[in-house]
Amino acid sequence: MIKKSNLLLCSITLAALLSGCGTTGVQAPVVERHPSSSSAAASDPRDRDPAYYTVKRGDTLLRIALEHGQNYRDLVAWNDLSNPNDIKVDQVLRVLPPTGDTGGAQTSAVVMPPSTEIKPAAPAVPKKTGPRGEKRAYSDATLAELRADGGSGDAKPAPAPAATVAAAPAAAAAAPAASAPGDDRISWMWPSEGKVIGTFDEGKNKGVDIAGKAGQQVVAAGAGKVMYAGSGIRGYGNLVIVKHSNSLLSAYAHNRSILVKEGQNVNKGQAIAEMGDSDADRVKLHFEIRQQGKPVDPSKFLPNR
């Protein structure tokens, strides 16, 4: 009787063991969680701060400065950049002055280093109908082109810029009231004589185009400081940018030669360039006014002709 009981107990134990071995365990799924780079980027509070800008493919420091109405020298200082040509995609840059900094064009010796790109040989500068879309992405090599000393090639700065005030092409008049304090006190005039052959169209033309003759005088439309003089922005040829206030600047493109230097103060009506066709299909002046870095209709500022 005892043997039978032991045999029965062993049978039950063996059956239980066999049943346990045949059961498939259910394992909880293992999910590898990696922090998302996009989530991490989105969590950066600077992405929502207008004082900062995230570099996109095709950007150059000069174009970023122009888009935000700043001097590229200020961006160099605010972001402690050792090489203004070396900015990276997704790099976050300060584009507004730090607290307590009034901004404005700095004239300290910050030299844009020569580009390392190898340019294909070309007998002439390609002709274009006017400046292309402001936010259009060109090749990295082309957009990296910023020449030393603010420009070279066709741009020929005068050996001794004179403070001569040219005869006004049109009667001076005060600009209409602008949003920023003090902007309404800026007096404007037409930058050159000639027929207007292109009017402002935010989607196609960022300013106005004025026809003229090669070598015709181009004058500052208002008093201010030269924040850029060179040929580093494609589609504009030999370009002069004058800053009139913390929010307003004017741009003069396609010049044959440039008569002023960066950091130079200019008077309203002072000759700053000679009209030409650099990076354009004909001799003309392309003139822009930008407010807070955004193109605005110059006719709202300039006097009637």
Sine and cosine of phi, psi and omega as CSV:
sin_phi,cos_phi,sin_psi,cos_psi,sin_omega,cos_omega
0.00,0.00,-0.68,0.74,0.00,-1.00
-0.91,0.41,-0.63,0.77,0.02,-1.00
-0.89,0.46,-0.67,0.74,0.01,-1.00
-0.90,0.44,-0.65,0.76,0.00,-1.00
-0.90,0.44,-0.69,0.72,0.02,-1.00
-0.89,0.45,-0.63,0.78,0.02,-1.00
-0.90,0.44,-0.67,0.75,0.00,-1.00
-0.90,0.43,-0.67,0.75,-0.01,-1.00
-0.90,0.44,-0.66,0.76,0.02,-1.00
-0.91,0.42,-0.62,0.79,0.00,-1.00
-0.90,0.44,-0.70,0.71,0.00,-1.00
-0.89,0.46,-0.68,0.73,0.00,-1.00
-0.89,0.47,-0.68,0.74,0.01,-1.00
-0.90,0.43,-0.65,0.76,0.00,-1.00
-0.89,0.45,-0.64,0.77,0.00,-1.00
-0.91,0.41,-0.65,0.76,0.02,-1.00
-0.91,0.42,-0.68,0.74,0.02,-1.00
-0.90,0.44,-0.63,0.77,0.02,-1.00
-0.90,0.44,-0.67,0.74,0.01,-1.00
-0.90,0.44,-0.62,0.79,-0.02,-1.00
-0.94,0.35,-0.48,0.87,-0.04,-1.00
-0.99,0.10,-0.13,0.99,-0.04,-1.00
-1.00,0.09,0.77,-0.64,0.02,-1.00
-1.00,0.03,0.85,-0.52,-0.01,-1.00
-0.96,0.28,0.58,-0.81,0.05,-1.00
-0.99,-0.14,0.89,-0.46,-0.04,-1.00
-0.99,-0.15,0.60,-0.80,0.06,-1.00
-0.94,0.35,0.69,-0.73,-0.02,-1.00
-0.89,0.46,0.60,-0.80,0.02,-1.00
-0.98,-0.20,0.88,-0.47,-0.02,-1.00
-0.92,-0.39,0.86,-0.50,0.04,-1.00
-0.99,0.11,0.88,-0.48,-0.02,-1.00
-0.97,-0.23,0.89,-0.46,0.04,-1.00
-0.93,-0.38,0.69,-0.73,0.02,-1.00
-0.88,0.47,0.79,-0.61,-0.01,-1.00
-0.96,0.30,0.75,-0.66,0.01,-1.00
-0.91,0.42,-0.57,0.82,0.00,-1.00
-0.93,0.36,-0.60,0.80,0.03,-1.00
-0.92,0.40,-0.64,0.77,0.00,-1.00
-0.90,0.43,-0.64,0.77,0.00,-1.00
-0.92,0.39,-0.64,0.77,-0.03,-1.00
-0.92,0.39,-0.42,0.91,-0.04,-1.00
-0.98,0.19,-0.18,0.98,0.01,-1.00
-0.94,0.34,0.91,-0.42,-0.06,-1.00
-0.88,0.47,-0.34,0.94,-0.01,-1.00
-0.92,0.38,-0.41,0.91,0.01,-1.00
-0.88,0.47,-0.42,0.91,-0.03,-1.00
-0.97,-0.23,0.06,1.00,-0.02,-1.00
-0.99,-0.13,0.86,-0.50,-0.01,-1.00
-0.89,0.46,-0.22,0.97,0.02,-1.00
-0.97,0.23,-0.14,0.99,-0.04,-1.00
-0.83,-0.56,0.45,-0.89,0.02,-1.00
-0.68,-0.73,0.69,-0.73,0.03,-1.00
-0.99,-0.11,0.83,-0.55,-0.08,-1.00
-0.90,0.43,0.73,-0.68,0.04,-1.00
-0.94,-0.35,0.28,-0.96,0.00,-1.00
-0.87,0.49,0.74,-0.67,0.02,-1.00
1.00,-0.09,-0.16,0.99,0.00,-1.00
-0.95,0.30,0.51,-0.86,0.23,-0.97
-0.81,-0.59,0.38,-0.92,-0.02,-1.00
-0.88,0.48,-0.60,0.80,-0.01,-1.00
-0.90,0.43,-0.69,0.73,0.00,-1.00
-0.93,0.37,-0.63,0.78,0.04,-1.00
-0.88,0.47,-0.68,0.73,0.02,-1.00
-0.88,0.48,-0.68,0.73,0.00,-1.00
-0.90,0.44,-0.67,0.74,-0.02,-1.00
-0.90,0.45,-0.48,0.88,-0.05,-1.00
-0.96,-0.28,0.19,0.98,0.07,-1.00
0.91,0.42,0.54,0.84,-0.03,-1.00
-0.87,-0.49,0.27,-0.96,0.11,-0.99
-1.00,0.06,0.73,-0.69,-0.04,-1.00
-0.88,0.48,-0.42,0.91,0.04,-1.00
-0.91,0.42,-0.59,0.81,0.04,-1.00
-0.91,0.41,-0.67,0.75,0.03,-1.00
-0.88,0.47,-0.60,0.80,0.05,-1.00
-0.87,0.49,-0.70,0.71,-0.05,-1.00
-0.95,0.32,-0.71,0.70,-0.06,-1.00
-0.90,0.43,-0.48,0.88,-0.05,-1.00
-0.95,-0.31,0.12,0.99,0.06,-1.00
0.79,0.62,0.77,0.64,-0.04,-1.00
-1.00,0.03,0.80,-0.60,0.03,-1.00
-0.99,0.11,-0.49,0.87,0.03,-1.00
-0.75,-0.66,0.97,-0.26,-0.05,-1.00
-0.87,0.49,-0.36,0.93,0.02,-1.00
-0.99,0.15,-0.25,0.97,-0.12,-0.99
-0.98,-0.22,0.99,0.16,0.12,-0.99
-0.88,-0.48,0.52,-0.86,-0.14,-0.99
-0.93,-0.38,0.47,-0.88,0.11,-0.99
-0.87,0.50,0.69,-0.72,-0.03,-1.00
0.97,0.24,0.01,1.00,0.10,-0.99
-0.94,0.34,0.68,-0.73,-0.01,-1.00
-0.99,-0.13,0.83,-0.56,-0.04,-1.00
-0.89,-0.46,0.61,-0.79,0.12,-0.99
-0.98,0.20,0.78,-0.63,-0.02,-1.00
-0.87,-0.50,0.00,1.00,0.11,-0.99
-0.84,-0.55,0.47,-0.88,-0.07,-1.00
-0.87,0.50,0.60,-0.80,0.12,-0.99
-0.88,0.48,0.30,-0.95,0.01,-1.00
-0.83,0.56,0.79,-0.61,0.02,-1.00
1.00,-0.01,-0.13,0.99,0.03,-1.00
-0.99,-0.15,0.81,-0.58,-0.05,-1.00
-0.99,0.14,-0.09,1.00,0.02,-1.00
0.95,0.30,-0.58,-0.81,-0.01,-1.00
1.00,0.01,0.29,-0.96,-0.05,-1.00
-0.94,0.34,0.82,-0.58,0.05,-1.00
-1.00,-0.08,0.61,-0.79,-0.05,-1.00
-0.91,-0.42,0.25,0.97,0.05,-1.00
-0.92,0.39,0.34,-0.94,-0.12,-0.99
-0.97,0.23,1.00,0.06,0.12,-0.99
-0.91,-0.41,0.97,-0.24,-0.12,-0.99
-1.00,-0.08,0.78,-0.63,0.08,-1.00
-0.95,0.32,0.87,-0.49,-0.04,-1.00
-0.93,0.37,0.42,-0.91,0.01,-1.00
-0.90,0.43,0.55,-0.84,0.03,-1.00
-0.95,0.30,0.50,-0.86,-0.01,-1.00
-0.99,-0.10,0.08,1.00,-0.02,-1.00
-0.92,0.38,0.47,-0.89,0.06,-1.00
-0.98,-0.20,0.91,-0.42,-0.07,-1.00
-1.00,0.06,0.67,-0.74,0.10,-1.00
-0.94,0.35,0.56,-0.83,0.00,-1.00
-0.92,0.39,0.71,-0.70,0.01,-1.00
-0.56,-0.83,0.71,-0.71,-0.05,-1.00
-0.95,0.32,-0.42,0.91,-0.06,-1.00
-0.52,-0.85,0.35,-0.94,0.05,-1.00
-0.94,0.34,0.76,-0.65,0.01,-1.00
-0.85,0.53,0.65,-0.76,0.02,-1.00
-1.00,0.05,0.62,-0.78,0.00,-1.00
-0.69,-0.73,0.40,-0.91,-0.04,-1.00
-0.98,0.21,-0.22,0.98,0.00,-1.00
0.36,-0.93,0.02,-1.00,0.02,-1.00
-0.86,0.51,0.67,-0.74,0.03,-1.00
-0.99,0.15,-0.01,-1.00,-0.01,-1.00
-0.81,0.59,0.71,-0.71,-0.12,-0.99
-0.89,0.45,-0.46,0.89,-0.08,-1.00
-0.93,-0.36,0.32,0.95,-0.01,-1.00
-0.97,0.26,0.67,-0.74,-0.04,-1.00
-1.00,-0.04,0.87,-0.50,0.11,-0.99
-0.99,-0.14,-0.09,-1.00,0.01,-1.00
-0.93,0.37,0.48,-0.88,-0.01,-1.00
-0.85,0.53,-0.66,0.75,-0.07,-1.00
-0.90,0.43,-0.69,0.73,-0.03,-1.00
-0.93,0.36,-0.69,0.72,-0.03,-1.00
-0.94,0.33,-0.27,0.96,0.03,-1.00
-0.98,0.17,-0.10,0.99,-0.09,-1.00
-0.96,0.28,0.97,-0.24,0.12,-0.99
-0.72,-0.70,0.91,-0.41,-0.12,-0.99
-0.99,0.15,0.44,-0.90,0.01,-1.00
-0.91,0.42,0.52,-0.85,0.03,-1.00
0.89,0.46,0.47,0.88,0.11,-0.99
0.98,0.19,0.16,0.99,0.07,-1.00
0.69,-0.72,0.40,-0.92,0.05,-1.00
-0.43,-0.90,-0.28,-0.96,0.03,-1.00
0.97,0.22,-0.88,-0.48,-0.07,-1.00
-0.95,0.32,-0.42,0.91,-0.02,-1.00
-0.95,0.30,0.81,-0.58,-0.04,-1.00
-0.81,-0.59,1.00,0.02,0.01,-1.00
-0.88,0.47,0.59,-0.81,0.02,-1.00
-0.93,0.36,0.60,-0.80,-0.03,-1.00
-0.88,0.47,-0.56,0.83,0.01,-1.00
-0.64,-0.77,1.00,0.03,-0.05,-1.00
-0.83,0.56,0.85,-0.53,-0.03,-1.00
-1.00,0.00,0.45,-0.89,0.01,-1.00
-1.00,0.00,0.47,0.88,-0.03,-1.00
-0.92,0.38,0.72,-0.69,0.04,-1.00
-0.98,-0.17,0.88,-0.48,-0.03,-1.00
-0.96,0.26,0.33,-0.94,0.06,-1.00
-0.90,0.44,0.69,-0.73,-0.06,-1.00
-0.92,0.40,0.79,-0.61,0.05,-1.00
-0.92,0.40,-0.44,0.90,0.01,-1.00
-0.55,-0.83,0.30,-0.95,-0.02,-1.00
-0.90,0.44,0.66,-0.75,0.00,-1.00
-0.97,0.26,0.52,-0.86,0.05,-1.00
-0.44,-0.90,0.45,-0.89,-0.01,-1.00
-0.96,0.27,0.57,-0.82,0.01,-1.00
-0.96,0.27,0.42,-0.91,0.09,-1.00
-0.90,0.45,0.35,-0.94,-0.06,-1.00
-0.86,0.52,0.72,-0.70,0.05,-1.00
-0.94,-0.33,0.15,-0.99,-0.12,-0.99
-0.96,0.26,-0.59,0.80,-0.07,-1.00
-0.99,0.17,0.59,-0.81,0.02,-1.00
-0.85,0.52,0.74,-0.68,0.04,-1.00
1.00,-0.04,-0.35,0.94,-0.02,-1.00
-0.91,0.42,-0.49,0.87,-0.02,-1.00
-0.96,0.30,-0.19,0.98,0.00,-1.00
-1.00,-0.04,-0.07,1.00,0.02,-1.00
-0.98,0.21,0.78,-0.62,0.01,-1.00
-1.00,-0.09,0.76,-0.65,-0.09,-1.00
-0.90,-0.43,0.41,-0.91,0.14,-0.99
-0.56,-0.83,0.29,-0.96,0.03,-1.00
-0.93,0.37,0.66,-0.75,-0.08,-1.00
-0.97,0.24,-0.23,0.97,0.03,-1.00
-0.23,-0.97,0.38,-0.92,0.09,-1.00
-0.99,0.14,0.41,-0.91,0.04,-1.00
0.67,-0.74,0.21,-0.98,-0.02,-1.00
-0.98,0.20,0.68,-0.73,0.08,-1.00
-0.98,0.21,0.90,-0.43,-0.05,-1.00
-0.95,-0.30,-0.05,1.00,0.03,-1.00
-0.46,-0.89,0.81,-0.58,-0.03,-1.00
-0.98,-0.21,0.20,-0.98,-0.04,-1.00
-0.92,0.40,0.75,-0.66,0.10,-1.00
-0.55,-0.84,0.96,-0.29,-0.17,-0.99
-0.80,0.60,-0.54,0.84,-0.03,-1.00
-0.99,0.14,-0.38,0.93,-0.10,-0.99
-0.82,-0.58,-0.65,0.76,-0.06,-1.00
-0.78,-0.62,0.87,-0.49,-0.10,-1.00
-0.99,0.17,-0.03,1.00,-0.01,-1.00
-0.37,-0.93,-0.60,-0.80,0.06,-1.00
-0.82,-0.57,0.48,-0.87,0.04,-1.00
-0.92,-0.38,0.75,-0.66,-0.05,-1.00
-0.86,-0.51,0.83,-0.55,0.01,-1.00
-0.98,0.21,0.43,-0.90,0.01,-1.00
-0.10,-0.99,-0.23,-0.97,-0.01,-1.00
-0.95,-0.30,0.49,-0.87,0.02,-1.00
-0.85,0.52,0.76,-0.65,0.00,-1.00
1.00,-0.02,-0.11,0.99,0.02,-1.00
-0.89,0.46,0.59,-0.81,-0.06,-1.00
-0.92,0.39,0.67,-0.74,0.17,-0.99
-0.91,-0.42,0.80,-0.60,-0.07,-1.00
-0.89,-0.46,0.36,-0.93,0.04,-1.00
-0.92,0.40,0.79,-0.62,-0.03,-1.00
-0.96,0.28,-0.26,0.96,0.04,-1.00
-0.31,-0.95,0.31,-0.95,0.01,-1.00
-0.94,0.35,0.54,-0.84,0.03,-1.00
0.09,-1.00,-0.37,-0.93,-0.02,-1.00
-0.81,-0.59,0.70,-0.72,0.01,-1.00
-0.94,0.34,0.89,-0.45,0.00,-1.00
-0.98,-0.18,-0.25,0.97,0.09,-1.00
-0.40,-0.92,0.64,-0.77,0.09,-1.00
-0.52,-0.85,0.95,-0.31,-0.05,-1.00
0.14,-0.99,-0.29,-0.96,-0.06,-1.00
-0.74,-0.67,0.59,0.80,-0.09,-1.00
-1.00,0.05,-0.09,1.00,0.00,-1.00
-0.93,-0.37,0.90,-0.43,-0.06,-1.00
-0.90,0.44,0.64,-0.77,0.02,-1.00
1.00,-0.09,-0.17,0.98,-0.01,-1.00
-0.92,-0.40,-0.17,0.98,-0.02,-1.00
0.88,0.47,-0.58,-0.81,0.05,-1.00
-0.96,0.27,0.90,-0.45,-0.21,-0.98
-0.85,-0.53,0.65,-0.76,0.14,-0.99
-0.85,-0.53,0.73,-0.69,0.06,-1.00
-0.84,-0.54,0.80,-0.60,0.00,-1.00
-0.91,-0.42,0.76,-0.64,0.04,-1.00
-0.99,-0.13,0.83,-0.56,-0.07,-1.00
-0.98,-0.18,-0.46,0.89,0.02,-1.00
-0.36,-0.93,-0.08,-1.00,0.01,-1.00
-0.92,0.38,-0.26,0.97,-0.05,-1.00
-0.84,-0.54,-0.23,0.97,-0.08,-1.00
-0.87,-0.49,0.69,-0.72,0.13,-0.99
-0.59,-0.80,0.33,-0.94,0.05,-1.00
-0.79,-0.61,0.51,-0.86,-0.05,-1.00
-0.80,-0.60,0.62,-0.79,-0.08,-1.00
-0.76,-0.65,0.94,-0.35,-0.18,-0.98
-0.91,-0.42,0.28,-0.96,0.08,-1.00
0.95,0.32,0.40,0.91,-0.05,-1.00
-0.94,0.35,0.45,-0.89,0.10,-0.99
-0.97,0.22,-0.66,0.75,0.05,-1.00
-0.51,-0.86,0.37,-0.93,-0.03,-1.00
-0.93,-0.37,0.72,-0.70,-0.10,-1.00
-0.96,-0.29,0.02,1.00,-0.04,-1.00
-0.78,-0.62,0.18,-0.98,0.00,-1.00
-0.83,-0.55,0.37,-0.93,0.04,-1.00
-0.86,0.50,0.66,-0.75,0.01,-1.00
1.00,0.04,-0.12,0.99,-0.03,-1.00
-0.99,0.17,0.71,-0.70,0.11,-0.99
-0.98,0.18,0.68,-0.73,0.00,-1.00
-0.79,-0.61,0.51,-0.86,0.06,-1.00
-1.00,-0.06,0.39,-0.92,0.11,-0.99
-0.86,0.51,0.78,-0.63,-0.01,-1.00
1.00,0.04,-0.05,1.00,0.01,-1.00
-0.97,0.23,0.69,-0.72,0.03,-1.00
-0.91,0.42,0.80,-0.60,-0.01,-1.00
-0.86,-0.51,-0.30,0.96,-0.04,-1.00
-0.30,-0.95,0.11,-0.99,0.12,-0.99
-0.88,-0.47,0.72,-0.70,-0.06,-1.00
-0.89,0.46,0.59,-0.81,0.01,-1.00
-0.40,-0.92,-0.36,-0.93,-0.03,-1.00
-0.74,-0.68,0.46,0.89,0.01,-1.00
-0.89,0.46,0.84,-0.55,-0.02,-1.00
0.86,0.51,0.58,0.81,0.03,-1.00
-0.62,-0.79,0.22,-0.98,-0.04,-1.00
-1.00,-0.03,-0.11,0.99,0.01,-1.00
-0.34,-0.94,0.19,-0.98,0.05,-1.00
-0.95,0.32,0.83,-0.56,0.00,-1.00
-0.18,-0.98,0.28,-0.96,0.14,-0.99
-0.93,-0.36,0.81,-0.58,0.15,-0.99
-0.99,-0.16,0.86,-0.51,-0.10,-0.99
-0.87,-0.50,0.76,-0.65,0.02,-1.00
-0.80,-0.60,0.50,-0.87,0.24,-0.97
-0.85,-0.52,0.75,-0.66,0.00,-1.00
-0.86,-0.51,0.68,-0.73,0.02,-1.00
-0.86,-0.52,0.85,-0.52,-0.10,-1.00
0.81,0.58,0.56,0.83,0.04,-1.00
1.00,0.09,-0.14,0.99,-0.05,-1.00
-0.97,-0.23,0.69,-0.72,0.02,-1.00
-0.90,0.44,0.69,-0.73,0.06,-1.00
-0.79,-0.62,0.30,-0.95,-0.05,-1.00
-0.94,0.35,0.91,-0.41,-0.01,-1.00
-0.86,0.50,-0.46,0.89,-0.04,-1.00
-0.90,0.44,-0.31,0.95,0.03,-1.00
-0.98,0.18,-0.20,0.98,-0.02,-1.00
-0.93,-0.38,-0.60,0.80,-0.08,-1.00
-0.98,0.22,0.49,-0.87,0.04,-1.00
-0.94,0.34,0.33,-0.94,0.07,-1.00
-0.92,0.39,0.53,-0.85,-0.01,-1.00
-0.95,-0.31,0.00,0.00,0.00,0.00
